[in-house]
């Protein structure tokens, strides 16, 4: 294992960058700006200056730490893979030895296929018939979602096939032996990928988890006061009225039931691959994670309570910005000050199965004075539709680089977490057309923050979409709000990448995070919610009332009458006193 140097060799003060220089530096190197800002000029004595110089000379030679062996697991593909790929790259650049267990196959999005990796990759291919089944079930689920018929039943069917996939993987003795031989120090899993938790448990290694979006807090015990923390699928904001809070309570029970259904899809896999007596309960296994990283930020999410083992790292996908290709630059230049609109719907979502949706969107784009750069497969383009002169379609495009372009005016998105975080980072307002999963809830947050507007895809017409786009482009309040969100994102003391590697190092150095987990994780529910205390107090109160009544009944009749007269006298005196005070006031 190789050593990793943790400190720079110089602590000499440098000039503080101007805001424009700071933003430019962040675009070029996300990790550099916080370091540069931290060495602003300060006045110090000559002795203090010498001490700093001495520390700056010695620290690089003293603070050395060994690289750890870290396994990352990606078995879902699409944006889930892209997030784990970025995590792997960051950990590798920080000096760790990284290996990824990567699912491959024809059923995955092209973004996950055959790209050169700087870290080690262990690939596995599920059976061909399984790949076909996955694609059919997922397409059926998306088709229903496009029609506004997204159902829990459809999601459960998708999760059932993931459970089968996990069973295939755990049955591969060659792969599991290879993972065991790696003898990793830490496993990095993804919150929606339940199989990755089972693999970590099978390897008997500590693990940390990352949530791809800002939902699922019920899964790992994050405090979620229902009065202001909206439940996933509720489509509520943190500012709920009475009926909103009523809805949130009902959604809490519905979501809890749905989570149990999703977890149950892995029951057969657990029974098959874990011996009786050592079979994990999936809900307990989720809370076993040493740390939970959340791919979100409070520039986007609603403020809420966190536990010490929960770290927000929204913005992990941030990379140095590159100039856009010349053909795109030439296209953008044709529209001058009007600028351009970027349209992209993520790495896995194919909304263009519906030719009607595609034609309506094209007609809406043709009404804009801006140019439109649209991620859309040319093979799907209807032969009977002539492409508008202001529209350019591309099979692939550099989304982050285009969002950073000074001429961009609007981003039309499906509402995926990574896409929204990129738009906030660059201060670009949005029109959202959510389809499934967390996208609807994400767009609720976008609207609540005034970063953009939302439309339901099955209600889109050419005129309504064009009207919404013009509204967001022309009303400068949207642009101002999202620029303010960009400032919140960029002005934090540490970048998302620094928070990630810093906490990973902390876990490695402390051999786990038991000190960050509340005792509530070990408490039975009746203790955690004080049910036993409330029952005791209720019984004590009822017992006291019963005992007083019993004692009163056992008194002689004369004493009972005297007690009642005394009580009546006290009550009458109290009433007279209040009446006199009321008269004095008036």
C-alpha positions in Angstrom: 0.0 0.0 0.0 1.2 3.4 -0.8 1.4 6.5 1.4 -0.8 9.5 0.9 0.3 13.0 1.7 -2.3 15.0 3.5 -0.9 18.5 3.8 0.5 21.1 1.4 4.1 22.2 1.6 3.5 25.9 2.1 1.2 27.9 4.3 2.3 31.3 3.1 -0.6 33.8 2.7 -1.9 34.4 -0.8 -4.1 37.2 -2.1 -7.8 36.6 -1.6 -9.5 36.0 -5.0 -12.3 38.2 -6.2 -15.8 36.6 -6.5 -15.4 36.2 -10.2 -12.0 34.6 -9.8 -13.4 32.3 -7.1 -16.2 31.1 -9.3 -13.9 30.6 -12.3 -11.5 28.6 -10.0 -14.4 26.4 -8.8 -15.3 25.6 -12.4 -11.7 24.7 -13.2 -11.0 22.7 -10.0 -13.8 22.0 -7.5 -11.3 21.2 -4.8 -9.1 24.2 -5.3 -11.3 27.1 -4.4 -11.9 26.1 -0.7 -8.1 25.7 -0.3 -7.3 29.0 -1.9 -10.0 30.8 0.2 -8.7 29.3 3.4 -5.3 31.0 3.1 -6.5 34.6 3.1 -3.9 37.1 4.3 -3.8 37.6 8.1 -1.6 39.7 10.3 0.7 37.8 12.5 3.8 38.3 14.6 7.2 37.3 13.2 7.3 34.4 15.7 3.9 33.2 14.6 5.0 33.4 11.0 8.0 31.3 11.7 5.9 28.7 13.5 3.6 28.4 10.5 6.6 28.0 8.2 8.0 25.3 10.4 4.7 23.5 10.5 4.3 23.8 6.8 7.7 22.2 6.3 7.2 19.3 8.8 3.5 18.5 8.3 3.8 16.8 4.9 6.4 14.5 6.4 4.5 13.7 9.6 0.9 13.4 8.5 1.1 10.3 6.3 -1.7 7.7 6.1 -1.8 4.4 4.3 -4.2 3.9 1.4 -7.2 1.7 2.1 -8.7 -0.9 -0.1 -12.3 0.1 -0.9 -14.9 -1.9 -2.8 -17.7 0.0 -4.5 -20.7 -2.0 -5.8 -23.0 -1.0 -8.7 -25.7 -3.5 -9.9 -28.4 -1.1 -11.1 -26.9 0.9 -14.0 -28.0 4.3 -15.2 -27.6 7.3 -12.9 -27.0 4.8 -10.0 -23.9 3.7 -11.7 -22.8 7.2 -12.7 -22.9 8.2 -9.0 -20.9 5.2 -7.9 -18.4 5.7 -10.7 -17.9 9.3 -9.5 -17.4 8.2 -5.9 -14.9 5.6 -7.1 -12.9 8.3 -9.0 -12.9 10.6 -6.0 -11.7 7.9 -3.6 -9.0 6.9 -6.1 -7.8 10.5 -6.6 -7.6 10.7 -2.8 -5.1 7.9 -2.8 -7.2 4.8 -2.0 -7.1 1.5 -3.9 -10.5 1.2 -5.4 -12.2 -1.9 -7.0 -15.7 -1.7 -8.4 -18.1 -4.7 -8.8 -20.0 -3.7 -11.9 -23.0 -5.3 -13.5 -22.8 -5.4 -17.3 -25.2 -6.4 -20.0 -27.4 -5.4 -23.0 -30.2 -4.2 -20.7 -28.2 -1.3 -19.3 -27.9 2.3 -20.5 -25.1 3.1 -22.9 -23.4 5.3 -20.2 -22.4 2.2 -18.3 -20.8 0.3 -21.1 -17.2 -0.4 -22.0 -15.6 2.8 -20.7 -12.0 2.8 -19.7 -11.7 2.9 -15.9 -8.7 4.2 -13.9 -9.7 1.9 -11.0 -10.0 -1.9 -11.0 -13.3 -3.3 -12.3 -14.8 -6.8 -11.7 -17.5 -7.2 -14.2 -20.3 -9.8 -14.2 -23.0 -10.6 -16.8 -26.3 -12.0 -15.7 -28.0 -14.6 -18.0 -29.4 -13.5 -21.3 -33.0 -14.4 -20.5 -32.8 -12.4 -17.3 -31.5 -9.3 -19.2 -34.5 -9.6 -21.5 -37.0 -9.9 -18.6 -35.4 -6.9 -16.8 -35.8 -4.7 -19.9 -39.4 -5.8 -20.5 -40.5 -5.1 -16.9 -38.7 -1.8 -16.6 -40.2 -0.6 -20.0 -43.6 -1.6 -18.8 -43.1 0.3 -15.6 -41.9 3.4 -17.5 -44.8 3.1 -20.0 -47.3 3.2 -17.1 -45.5 6.1 -15.5 -45.6 8.1 -18.8 -49.4 7.7 -18.8 -49.6 8.9 -15.2 -50.3 5.3 -13.9 -47.2 4.8 -11.8 -48.1 2.1 -9.2 -46.5 0.5 -6.2 -47.2 -2.9 -7.8 -45.1 -2.0 -10.9 -42.2 -1.0 -8.6 -42.5 -4.2 -6.6 -42.3 -6.2 -9.8 -39.1 -4.4 -10.8 -37.6 -5.0 -7.3 -38.5 -8.7 -7.6 -36.3 -9.0 -10.7 -33.5 -7.2 -8.8 -33.9 -9.8 -6.1 -33.5 -12.6 -8.7 -30.4 -10.7 -10.1 -28.9 -10.6 -6.6 -29.4 -14.3 -6.2 -27.6 -15.0 -9.5 -24.7 -12.8 -8.3 -24.4 -14.4 -4.9 -24.4 -17.9 -6.6 -21.3 -17.0 -8.6 -18.6 -18.6 -6.5 -15.8 -17.3 -8.7 -16.9 -13.7 -8.2 -17.5 -14.0 -4.5 -14.2 -15.7 -4.1 -12.5 -12.9 -6.0 -14.2 -10.3 -3.7 -13.1 -12.2 -0.6 -9.5 -12.4 -1.9 -9.5 -8.6 -2.3 -9.7 -8.4 1.5 -11.0 -4.9 1.4 -11.1 -2.5 4.3 -14.4 -0.9 3.5 -17.4 -1.5 1.1 -19.3 1.4 -0.4 -22.9 0.6 -1.2 -25.9 2.4 -2.7 -29.1 2.9 -0.7 -31.5 1.7 -3.3 -29.4 -1.3 -4.3 -30.3 -3.7 -1.6 -28.1 -6.4 -3.1 -25.0 -4.4 -2.3 -25.9 -4.5 1.4 -26.2 -8.3 1.2 -22.8 -8.6 -0.5 -21.1 -6.5 2.2 -22.8 -8.6 4.8 -21.7 -11.8 3.0 -18.1 -10.5 2.9 -18.4 -9.6 6.6 -16.9 -6.1 6.0 -17.9 -2.7 7.3 -19.8 -0.6 4.8 -21.0 2.9 4.2 -23.9 3.8 2.0 -25.0 6.6 -0.3 -28.6 7.7 -1.1 -28.9 8.7 -4.7 -31.6 11.2 -3.8 -33.0 12.9 -0.7 -35.6 10.3 0.2 -35.8 7.1 2.2 -34.9 8.6 5.6 -37.3 6.1 7.2 -35.0 3.3 6.1 -32.0 4.3 8.2 -33.6 6.0 11.2 -33.2 9.7 10.3 -35.6 11.7 12.5 -38.5 12.8 10.4 -41.0 15.0 12.2 -44.2 14.7 10.1 -45.2 18.3 10.8 -42.5 19.7 8.5 -40.6 16.8 6.8 -42.6 15.6 3.8 -42.8 11.9 3.3 -41.6 10.5 -0.1 -44.4 10.4 -2.6 -46.4 12.9 -0.7 -45.6 15.8 -3.1 -45.7 18.1 -0.1 -43.3 20.9 0.9 -42.0 21.6 4.4 -44.7 24.3 4.8 -47.8 22.2 5.3 -51.3 23.4 6.4 -53.6 21.3 8.5 -54.8 19.1 5.7 -51.2 18.8 4.4 -50.1 17.4 7.8 -53.0 15.0 7.8 -52.0 13.8 4.3 -48.4 13.5 5.4 -49.4 11.2 8.3 -51.4 8.9 6.0 -48.5 8.9 3.5 -46.1 7.9 6.3 -48.1 4.7 6.9 -48.4 4.1 3.2 -44.7 4.6 2.5 -43.8 2.4 5.5 -46.0 -0.4 4.1 -44.4 0.1 0.6 -40.9 -0.2 2.1 -41.9 -3.5 3.8 -43.1 -4.8 0.4 -39.9 -3.7 -1.3 -37.8 -5.4 1.3 -39.8 -8.6 1.1 -38.7 -9.0 -2.6 -35.3 -10.1 -1.3 -36.6 -12.6 1.3 -36.0 -15.6 -0.9 -32.5 -14.4 -1.8 -31.6 -14.1 1.9 -33.0 -17.5 2.7 -31.1 -19.1 -0.2 -27.7 -17.6 0.5 -27.6 -17.1 4.3 -27.7 -19.9 6.8 -30.5 -20.0 9.4 -29.5 -18.0 12.5 -27.3 -15.6 10.5 -30.0 -14.3 8.1 -30.0 -10.5 8.1 -33.2 -8.5 8.3 -32.9 -6.0 5.5 -34.3 -3.1 7.5 -31.8 -3.8 10.3 -29.0 -4.1 7.7 -29.6 -0.6 6.4 -29.1 0.8 9.9 -25.9 -1.1 10.2 -24.1 1.2 7.7 -21.3 3.1 9.4 -22.2 6.3 7.5 -25.0 7.5 5.2 -24.1 10.0 2.5 -27.0 11.8 0.9 -26.6 13.0 -2.7 -28.4 16.3 -2.0 -27.8 19.7 -0.5 -29.8 22.2 1.4 -29.5 24.6 -1.5 -32.1 22.2 -3.0 -33.6 20.1 -0.1 -35.8 21.3 2.7 -34.0 21.9 6.1 -34.5 19.0 8.4 -32.8 17.3 11.4 -29.9 15.0 10.8 -28.0 12.3 12.8 -24.2 12.5 13.3 -23.7 9.6 10.9 -25.6 11.4 8.0 -23.6 13.6 5.7 -25.0 15.6 2.7 -22.7 15.5 -0.3 -24.9 17.0 -3.1 -22.6 18.1 -5.9 -20.4 15.0 -6.1 -20.9 14.9 -9.8 -19.2 18.3 -10.2 -16.1 18.2 -12.5 -13.9 20.8 -14.1 -15.7 22.5 -16.9 -14.4 22.1 -20.5 -15.2 24.3 -23.5 -18.1 22.9 -25.6 -17.2 21.3 -28.9 -16.9 23.8 -31.8 -20.0 22.6 -33.7 -22.1 23.3 -30.7 -20.4 26.7 -30.2 -21.2 27.6 -33.8 -24.8 26.6 -33.3 -25.1 28.7 -30.1 -23.5 31.7 -31.8 -26.3 31.8 -34.4 -28.8 32.9 -31.8 -26.8 35.8 -30.3 -28.2 37.3 -27.1 -31.3 35.1 -27.2 -29.1 32.2 -26.1 -30.1 28.5 -26.1 -32.2 26.0 -24.2 -30.8 22.6 -23.1 -33.1 19.6 -23.1 -32.0 16.3 -21.6 -33.8 13.4 -19.8 -31.0 11.5 -18.0 -29.1 8.3 -18.8 -31.8 5.6 -18.6 -35.2 7.3 -19.2 -36.6 6.9 -22.7 -39.6 9.2 -22.9 -39.6 9.1 -26.7 -41.4 5.8 -27.0 -44.4 8.0 -27.4 -44.2 9.8 -30.8 -46.9 12.2 -29.7 -44.8 13.4 -26.8 -41.8 13.9 -29.1 -43.8 15.8 -31.7 -45.5 18.1 -29.1 -42.1 18.9 -27.6 -40.6 19.6 -31.0 -43.5 21.9 -31.9 -43.0 23.8 -28.6 -39.3 24.2 -29.2 -39.9 25.6 -32.7 -41.9 28.5 -31.1 -38.9 29.8 -29.2 -36.5 32.5 -30.3 -33.7 30.6 -28.6 -31.7 27.7 -30.0 -32.5 24.3 -28.6 -29.9 21.6 -28.0 -31.8 18.4 -27.4 -30.5 15.0 -26.3 -32.6 12.7 -28.5 -31.5 9.7 -30.4 -31.7 10.5 -34.1 -32.8 6.9 -34.8 -36.0 7.7 -32.9 -36.8 10.8 -34.9 -40.1 10.5 -36.9 -39.5 10.5 -40.6 -42.6 12.6 -41.2 -41.3 15.5 -39.0 -38.9 18.1 -40.5 -36.5 19.3 -37.8 -37.0 23.0 -37.0 -34.1 25.3 -37.8 -33.5 26.3 -34.2 -33.4 22.7 -32.9 -30.3 20.5 -32.9 -30.7 16.8 -31.8 -27.8 14.8 -30.5 -27.4 11.2 -29.3 -25.0 12.4 -26.6 -24.1 15.8 -25.3 -21.7 17.3 -22.7 -24.5 18.3 -20.2 -22.4 19.9 -17.5 -20.3 21.9 -19.9 -23.4 23.2 -21.7 -25.1 24.1 -18.3 -21.9 26.2 -17.6 -22.1 28.1 -20.9 -22.9 31.8 -20.5 -25.5 31.8 -23.2 -27.8 29.1 -21.6 -31.2 30.4 -20.7 -33.2 27.3 -19.6 -32.8 23.6 -18.8 -35.7 21.3 -19.6 -35.2 18.1 -17.5 -36.9 15.0 -16.2 -36.1 16.1 -12.7 -33.3 13.6 -11.9 -31.3 14.5 -8.8 -27.9 14.7 -10.5 -29.3 16.9 -13.3 -31.0 19.3 -10.9 -27.8 19.6 -8.7 -25.8 20.5 -11.9 -28.4 23.1 -12.9 -28.3 24.7 -9.4 -24.5 24.7 -9.4 -24.5 26.7 -12.6 -27.5 28.9 -11.8 -29.8 27.7 -14.6 -33.6 27.8 -14.1 -35.6 24.7 -15.1 -38.8 23.4 -16.6 -39.4 19.9 -15.2 -41.3 17.0 -16.9 -41.0 14.3 -14.2 -41.9 10.7 -15.0 -41.2 8.3 -12.1 -39.4 7.6 -8.8 -38.0 10.6 -7.0 -38.5 13.0 -9.9 -41.9 14.3 -8.9 -40.7 15.0 -5.4 -37.5 16.7 -6.8 -39.6 19.0 -8.9 -41.8 19.9 -5.9 -38.6 21.2 -4.3 -37.6 23.1 -7.4 -40.9 24.8 -7.5 -40.9 25.6 -3.8 -37.4 27.2 -4.1 -38.7 29.1 -7.2 -35.9 27.6 -9.3 -38.4 26.7 -12.1 -41.8 25.2 -12.9 -43.2 21.7 -13.5 -45.5 20.1 -16.0 -47.0 16.5 -16.1 -45.7 14.8 -19.2 -49.0 13.3 -20.1 -50.6 16.8 -20.1 -48.0 18.4 -22.3 -49.1 20.1 -25.5 -47.0 22.3 -27.8 -48.6 25.5 -26.7 -48.6 24.8 -22.9 -45.0 23.7 -23.0 -43.9 26.7 -25.0 -45.8 29.0 -22.6 -44.1 27.5 -19.6 -40.6 27.8 -21.1 -41.1 31.5 -22.1 -42.4 32.2 -18.6 -39.3 30.9 -16.9 -36.9 32.5 -19.4 -38.6 36.0 -19.3 -39.4 36.1 -15.5 -36.0 37.0 -14.0 -37.2 35.9 -10.5 -36.5 32.3 -11.5 -32.9 33.1 -12.6 -32.3 35.2 -9.4 -33.5 32.4 -7.1 -31.4 29.7 -8.7 -28.3 31.9 -8.8 -28.9 32.4 -5.0 -29.0 28.6 -4.7 -25.7 28.4 -6.6 -24.1 30.7 -4.1 -25.4 28.5 -1.2 -23.9 25.5 -2.9 -20.5 27.0 -3.6 -19.9 29.0 -0.4 -19.8 26.1 1.9 -16.6 25.6 3.9 -15.9 22.2 2.3 -16.9 20.9 -1.1 -18.9 17.7 -1.5 -15.8 15.8 -2.5 -13.9 17.0 0.5 -16.7 16.0 2.8 -16.9 12.5 1.3 -13.1 11.7 1.5 -12.8 13.4 5.0 -15.6 11.3 6.5 -14.3 8.1 4.8 -10.9 8.8 6.3 -12.5 9.3 9.7 -14.3 5.9 9.5 -11.1 4.2 8.5 -9.1 5.7 11.3 -11.7 5.1 14.0 -12.4 1.5 12.8 -16.1 2.3 12.4 -18.7 4.8 13.5 -20.3 3.4 16.6 -19.7 6.8 18.3 -21.9 8.5 15.6 -25.0 6.2 16.0 -27.7 6.9 18.5 -28.7 4.3 21.0 -32.2 4.5 19.4 -31.0 2.1 16.7 -30.8 -0.6 19.4 -34.0 0.3 21.3 -37.3 -1.5 20.7 -40.0 0.8 19.2 -42.0 1.0 22.4 -39.0 2.4 24.3 -37.9 4.7 21.5 -41.3 6.4 21.2 -41.9 6.3 25.0 -45.0 4.1 24.6 -44.2 2.3 27.9 -43.8 5.6 29.7 -47.1 6.9 28.4 -48.9 3.7 29.3 -47.4 3.8 32.8 -48.5 7.4 33.3 -52.0 6.6 32.0 -52.3 3.6 34.4 -51.0 5.7 37.3 -53.5 8.5 36.6 -56.4 6.0 36.2 -55.3 4.1 39.3 -55.1 7.3 41.4 -58.7 8.4 40.3 -60.0 4.9 41.0 -58.3 4.8 44.5 -59.7 8.3 45.4 -63.1 7.2 44.3 -62.8 4.0 46.3 -61.7 5.8 49.4 -64.5 8.3 49.1 -67.1 5.5 48.8 -65.7 3.9 52.0 -66.2 7.0 54.1 -69.3 7.3 56.4 -72.2 9.1 54.8 -71.8 12.1 57.2 -68.2 12.5 56.1 -69.0 12.1 52.4 -71.6 14.9 52.8 -69.1 17.1 54.6 -66.4 16.5 51.9 -68.9 17.4 49.1 -69.9 20.6 51.0 -66.2 21.5 51.4 -65.6 21.0 47.7 -68.7 23.0 46.8 -67.6 25.8 49.1 -64.1 25.9 47.6 -65.5 26.0 44.0 -68.0 28.8 44.9 -65.2 30.9 46.5 -63.1 30.5 43.4 -65.9 31.5 41.2 -66.7 34.6 43.3 -63.0 35.6 43.3 -62.8 35.5 39.5 -66.1 37.5 39.2 -64.6 40.3 41.4 -61.4 40.5 39.4 -63.4 40.7 36.2 -65.5 43.6 37.7 -62.4 45.5 38.8 -61.0 45.3 35.2 -64.1 46.8 33.8 
